[in-house]
Amino acid sequence: MRDEFDSKPLGQEEDEEGDGLIILKVIRDESGEELLSTCDSEEELEAAYAAFLEDLLEDEEEKEDEEPIFLSVTAEDGEELTLEFVSAFEVDGQEYRAFFPAEEEEEE
């Protein structure tokens, strides 16, 4: 499954290793297919992040036993990224998904 997002998420802080949380909103095209997009403003991103934290605290025990889900996405610049799904949640009727960049396996 391949979803696209239009640019680097607004307000996403990354540490030096680039492993910051990524929050994308779910939009649907004319055919009803789900696409992932960045938040339109810092305020939207902040509200989504607050909802993510609330959801995370409520469901922490349930999520410990789940197998990880990985998703490949292609940015506008053609860069392909692998993300690890963390959570799905809603804010005022808008669906969002939270991801972490997948850990790259280092070759020895």
N, C-alpha and C positions, 0 to 999 in steps of 0.2 A: 504494500500500500504506500502510495506516495502522495503527500500533501504539500502544498506550496504556501510560503508566507512571503510577504512583500518586502521586508527589510528587517534589520536588527531591531528587536523589541526596544521601545522607548524606556529609558530609566533602568535598564538592566545593568546592574553593577557586576563586574566580573573581577575575580582576583587575578593574580599574575598567571595562574594556570588556566584561566578561562572557564571555570566550572560554576558559573552563576546560574540561578534559577531563571527559566524562561517561561513566561506566561503568554499564551496566545489565545485569541478568541476564535470561536467557531462561527464561520459564516457559511451560508449555503448559496450555491450558484443557481441558475435558472432551472437546472435539472434536479435540484435537491441534493446534489453531492456536497459533502462537507469539505470545506477548505479551512486552513488555519491562517490567521492574519494577526498582525501586531495590533496592540491597542492604539486608539486614535489620539490619546492624550495622556499626560502624566497623571491626571486625576483618575481616568479610567483604570490605568495600570495600578495606581495605589489602592483603589477600591477592590480590584481583582486580587491583589496581593493580600489585603486584609481578609477577604473571604477565603482565600487559599489557606492562610494560617489558621483560621477558625475551623475549616474543614479538616485540616491536618490534625489538629488537637483532638477533635471529636472521633476521628476514625483511625487513630494511630495503631491501636491494638489489632484491628481487623486487617490492616494492610501489611503487617509483618509477615504473614504466611503466604502472601501472593507472589507468584512468579513475575519477574520483571517483563515489561512490554517495551519493545524498541520500535522506533519509527524513523524512517529515512525521509528527510525533507530536502527540497532544493530551494535555495534562496534566489532572489532576482539576479544576482551576479553569477549564478550557475554553480555556486559552491554547494556540495552535498554534505549534509550533516546527519549524524545519527543521534537521536534523542531518546532518553529513557523516560517513559510516561510515569508521572508521579500521582496526578490527581485530576479529576474532572469536577467542576463545580459551576454554580450559577450566581450571577449578580444582576438583580433587577430584570430577570428573564433572559439575559444574555449568557450563553454557555462559554466557558473558558476551560482550557487544559493547561496543566503545569508540567514542565519537563526539566530534566537536567541533561546537559550534554553527556553522551555515553562515554564511559571510560574506554580509552584506546588501549588495546592489549599491546604491551611492549614486547618486541621480538628480542630474544636473547642471543 
